[in-house]
Amino acid sequence: MIEVPFVENPDMYSCGEASALGVMRYFDTRLNPSLEDLKKLSSSTATGITSTVGLALTMHACGLKVEHCFDESPEDTIYRQSNLKLISDDSQERFNELDSLGNIRRSVLYDTDFERIIDEGKPIICLVDFSKFHHKAIRYSRKLPFAGHFVTVVGVDSSNFYINQPGLYEPRDAQPIGRSTFFESFRSPGTFGGAIIIHGWGV
């Protein structure tokens, strides 16, 4: 189990930033940026929604080495997220520039990769469909086909994934989620298989 500090989400729209802050504190306990400052860096939309692209850019700007993962072609994912107004044109341009420089790695995260990455001590922030494991979850926008929520995977065993679940409903650290339920929520239409592997400091 990776001992990622738990940060609770204070509202409906800060789960990504809360997850990022917990990971930052895992790598350096002295770090304590505000969630509002992180939201500004992530270029959240007017509705407060943060994309995996925006979150990857935020952690990169804070000095972390990150890998942005998709379940399809990166270009198609960025296009679809942009059309859903999940990322700004500025964020897309910055992401493409950093990718061209090799500063943000892009890849596909396969189901079989999780245990290896967690065993290496690298937390994984995932975009999931929260409705798959909590009945109170709602869609934040009619444009979204799912109840998007960021969680941090901190452990995996033969039966469960263990996630830091920042809220709003029953927030807790190291929450066990059955493997099939986790993959159903992670591979749900609309999440794009979006995840961020955090390798540590150094960009």
C-alpha positions, 0 to 999 in steps of 0.5 A: 500500500502506498501511503498517500496523504488523504485530502478531502474534497470540499466541494463537487468540483475539486476532486482532481485537485484534492487527489493531486495535492495528496500525491504532492504531499506524498512526495514532499510533506512540505508542499501545501498549495491551496486547492484554489491555486491548483484549480487555476493551474489546471485551467478548470472550466467555468463549471469547475470541471477539471480534465485529465489533461489539465491535471497532468499539466498542473502536476507538471507545473509543480515539478512532478514527472507525470505520464498521461494515459489514455485507452485510445489514440491521444489525439482523439481523446484530446479532441473529444475532451475539448469538444466536451469543453473539458479543456481549454484551447490554452491547455491543449496547446500547452499539453501538445508543446510539452509532449513534443518536448518529451516533458509529458509522456503519453501512453495507454494504461492496461488493466495488467499494468496497475499492480506493477506500477503500484509495486514501484511506489507510483500513485495513479490518479484515475478518472472514474465513473463514480456512479458505478460504485456509489448510488448517490453519484450524479452527472455534473453536466448533461454533456457528460455521459458519466459521473466523473470523479478523480480517485488515487489508486494506492494499492492493489491485491487479488480481490480489490483496488484501494483508492483514496476517494476524496468525496463528496460521498463517504470520503475515505482513504484506502477504500477497497473497491472490487476489481471488477467494479473498479475496472467497470468504472475506469473503463466506463464510456466518457472516462477515456481510460484517463489516468495519470501515473506520477513518477516523482520529482523532476521534469 
